């Protein structure tokens, strides 16, 4: 199940590179799916999704950067940063959960 969610996350991340108006919302959806996949145990696709989304927002979408750093963009910037780190936090939580469940 985690691979399917990870594949959906990376597919949405790649598609978001080509949609100019709602890029940020597609990136948020991809990062949310990546965090879910990471919490379920997938690491590779979650990290790849986070990297693609970061590159999309920073390098490939100047309109999104204007929206994030514009006068009314502070809430969107906070949501974007939180969702960008969410897959990595989910991986740490999953790792901690696995260590607690491991027999001594």
MOVENRA-V889232 format. One line per field, one symbol per residue. ss: DSSP state (A for helix, B for strand, O for the rest). phi: phi as a letter, one per 30 degrees, with the letter a starting at -180 (. if undefined). burial: # if it has 24 or more other ideal C-beta (glycine too) atoms within 12 Angstrom, else .. A space follows every 10 residues. Layout:
ss->???
phi->???
burial->???
This chain:
ss->OAAAAAAAAA AAAAAAAAOO OOAAAAAAAA AAAAAAAAAA OOOAAAAAAA AAAAAAAAAA OAAAAAAAAO OOOAAAAAAA AAAAAAAAAA AAAAAAAAAA AOOO
phi->.ddddddddd dddddddccd dceddddddd dddddddddd kdcddddddd ddddddddcc bdddddddcd dccddddddd dddddedddd dddddddddd dddd
burial->.#..##.### ####.##... ..######## ########## .##.###### ####.##... #..#..##.. .....#...# #.##.###.# #..#...... ....
